[in-house]
Amino acid sequence: MIGVGKIKQYSNVLDKPVSKGKQEVSLSAFAFLFSELVQYNQTQVDNIAELERRLEDAGYAVGARVLELLCHRDKGNRRETRLLGILSFVHSTVWKVLFGKVADSLEKGTEHEDEYMISEKELLVNRFISIPKDMGTFNCGAFVAGIVRGVLDGAGFPAVVTAHFVPVEGLLRPRTTILIKFAEEVLKREARLG
Amino acid sequence: MPAVAPRSGDAIFASAERVNAELFTLTYGAIVRQLITDLEEVDEVNKQLDQMGYNIGVRLIDEFLAKSNVSRCVDFKETAEVIAKVGFKMFLGVTATVTNWDAEGTTCSLVLEDNPLVDFVELPDTCQGLHYCNVLNGVVRGALEMVSMKTEVTWIRDMLRGDDAYELQVKLLKQIPEEYPYKDDE
């Protein structure tokens, strides 16, 4: 501000080149931060559903930005417009950038046409998290579900996205499945496009 | 011969599990935004970020001591160097420079050129009073408190507010003498 002693140089974030995304921080730093996010939100809610919703909201904000960033950096400002295209974008590109690997699986729901599932044996955010018994089916993956919803919504594929634990035989810890249920309009449009 | 404290966290960072800094940056951004929505006042947000950092600091020090092989620092000067070169590197992958010592050797500045918290960030007019990176204050304060040092940590320069670097001033208030015997069963 002018007139407060010295003139400050505010740099515009758009003047800086967009990072290449190769920088890293330690997993612990992220885990500490994520733990604070969860703990803070716990103080703001009365029930599990509300807590999941708040984590999802936080994730949504991340997802919306990730979509913009990746479309700009990796896809020359183009984005997927077809259902399978965007799903594989989430499953491969987004996952690889955020979590360092492609998601373990992407499947179509067997019972409903509009449902798809992305599963991960050990979701990064759940790595150091154990759920107390009294919190039932709560899954911190709600944050990742939010990211997925943010990406999909931003790309024009509104959907309801939820995170669930699914026990797997032979594994000590259940895997996390991100269930994506697309809005009706998305499927109608997809059908029209043929 | 006493073990020489490592002067760099490079090796520890290289061998640690790492995640993409963008996930970290955006998640932090989501937290800050949530706090602004919930608390409305930037002062309250600053306070809450500091508290979150403090919570992280008191836990982080354990991992730091376990992995860094740092032995007891002889004075506050060494402590500051270790935080800047080993601590920051180990967790955030960046280092800080220690400068601006006062005559007593109890106040110094940690200057960060690179700060993974602030990629993509610009402060809107409504948030000019926000110390966006306030979580770092808390981390340093919390971690040092666990090794018997009461400190006061404040931002001197902040690039988001138009300065040319991120400068964190750490002031040693007092060394808390270790108490013995420890009262375990209180």
Interface residues (C-beta under 8 A of the other chain):
Chain A: K8 Q9 Y10 S11 N12 V13 S19 G21 Q23 E24 V25 S26 L27 S28 A29 F30 F32 L33 F34 S35 E36 L37 Q39 Y40 N41 Q44 R54 D57 A58 G59 A61 V62 R65 V66 L69 V97 L98 F99 G100 L124
Chain B: F13 A16 E17 R18 V19 N20 A21 E22 L23 F24 L26 T27 Y28 G29 A30 I31 R33 Q34 L35 D38 Q48 M52 N55 I56 R59 L60 E63 M90 F91 L92 G93 P116 D119 F120 V121 E122 V135 M159 R161 G162 D163 D164
